[in-house]
Amino acid sequence: MVIWIKITHYRLVFTDNGL
């Protein structure tokens, strides 16, 4: 499944945002 990639991408974006 490609869901893990989406989750990782979202997590990276959130972390980069400062959340």
MOPAC internal coordinates of N, CA, C and O (Angstrom, degrees):
PM7 1SCF
backbone

  N    0.0000 0     0.00 0     0.00 0    0    0    0
  C    1.4787 1     0.00 0     0.00 0    1    0    0
  C    1.5306 1   110.31 1     0.00 0    2    1    0
  O    1.2310 1   121.25 1   -27.16 1    3    2    1
  N    1.3169 1   115.20 1   152.84 1    3    2    1
  C    1.4632 1   119.57 1  -178.83 1    5    3    2
  C    1.5284 1   110.47 1  -100.47 1    6    5    3
  O    1.2310 1   121.22 1  -173.25 1    7    6    5
  N    1.3478 1   115.28 1     6.75 1    7    6    5
  C    1.4731 1   118.64 1  -178.51 1    9    7    6
  C    1.5261 1   110.12 1   -64.30 1   10    9    7
  O    1.2310 1   120.51 1   141.03 1   11   10    9
  N    1.3384 1   116.63 1   -38.97 1   11   10    9
  C    1.4702 1   120.16 1  -178.88 1   13   11   10
  C    1.5201 1   110.51 1   -58.28 1   14   13   11
  O    1.2310 1   120.81 1   139.06 1   15   14   13
  N    1.3491 1   116.06 1   -40.94 1   15   14   13
  C    1.4718 1   119.36 1   179.92 1   17   15   14
  C    1.5225 1   109.71 1   -61.99 1   18   17   15
  O    1.2310 1   120.56 1   137.47 1   19   18   17
  N    1.3250 1   116.54 1   -42.53 1   19   18   17
  C    1.4795 1   119.86 1   179.68 1   21   19   18
  C    1.5239 1   109.76 1   -63.10 1   22   21   19
  O    1.2310 1   120.36 1   135.83 1   23   22   21
  N    1.3291 1   116.91 1   -44.17 1   23   22   21
  C    1.4659 1   120.45 1  -179.21 1   25   23   22
  C    1.5266 1   109.66 1   -61.53 1   26   25   23
  O    1.2310 1   120.87 1   134.12 1   27   26   25
  N    1.3289 1   115.95 1   -45.88 1   27   26   25
  C    1.4664 1   119.51 1  -179.71 1   29   27   26
  C    1.5272 1   110.24 1   -61.55 1   30   29   27
  O    1.2310 1   120.54 1   137.07 1   31   30   29
  N    1.3330 1   116.57 1   -42.93 1   31   30   29
  C    1.4612 1   120.09 1   179.82 1   33   31   30
  C    1.5303 1   110.48 1   -61.91 1   34   33   31
  O    1.2310 1   120.97 1   134.02 1   35   34   33
  N    1.3255 1   115.75 1   -45.98 1   35   34   33
  C    1.4659 1   119.88 1   179.59 1   37   35   34
  C    1.5160 1   110.38 1   -61.66 1   38   37   35
  O    1.2310 1   120.67 1   136.46 1   39   38   37
  N    1.3480 1   116.33 1   -43.54 1   39   38   37
  C    1.4758 1   120.69 1  -179.56 1   41   39   38
  C    1.5142 1   109.79 1   -61.45 1   42   41   39
  O    1.2310 1   120.36 1   138.12 1   43   42   41
  N    1.3287 1   116.91 1   -41.88 1   43   42   41
  C    1.4643 1   120.30 1   180.00 1   45   43   42
  C    1.5263 1   109.69 1   -64.46 1   46   45   43
  O    1.2310 1   120.55 1   138.03 1   47   46   45
  N    1.3281 1   116.56 1   -41.97 1   47   46   45
  C    1.4707 1   120.38 1   179.89 1   49   47   46
  C    1.5246 1   109.86 1   -63.92 1   50   49   47
  O    1.2310 1   120.60 1   135.22 1   51   50   49
  N    1.3264 1   116.46 1   -44.78 1   51   50   49
  C    1.4672 1   120.02 1  -179.44 1   53   51   50
  C    1.5192 1   110.22 1   -61.92 1   54   53   51
  O    1.2310 1   120.50 1   137.27 1   55   54   53
  N    1.3399 1   116.64 1   -42.73 1   55   54   53
  C    1.4640 1   120.85 1  -179.24 1   57   55   54
  C    1.5282 1   109.36 1   -64.84 1   58   57   55
  O    1.2310 1   120.42 1   139.81 1   59   58   57
  N    1.3273 1   116.81 1   -40.19 1   59   58   57
  C    1.4622 1   120.65 1  -179.52 1   61   59   58
  C    1.5291 1   109.89 1   -65.85 1   62   61   59
  O    1.2310 1   120.63 1   147.57 1   63   62   61
  N    1.3449 1   116.39 1   -32.43 1   63   62   61
  C    1.4637 1   120.54 1   179.72 1   65   63   62
  C    1.5242 1   111.05 1   -70.41 1   66   65   63
  O    1.2310 1   120.60 1   153.67 1   67   66   65
  N    1.3178 1   116.45 1   -26.33 1   67   66   65
  C    1.4596 1   119.85 1   179.27 1   69   67   66
  C    1.5125 1   111.64 1   110.13 1   70   69   67
  O    1.2310 1   120.17 1  -169.47 1   71   70   69
  N    1.3527 1   117.27 1    10.53 1   71   70   69
  C    1.4634 1   120.51 1   179.13 1   73   71   70
  C    1.5211 1   108.35 1   -86.04 1   74   73   71
  O    1.2310 1   120.10 1   180.00 1   75   74   73

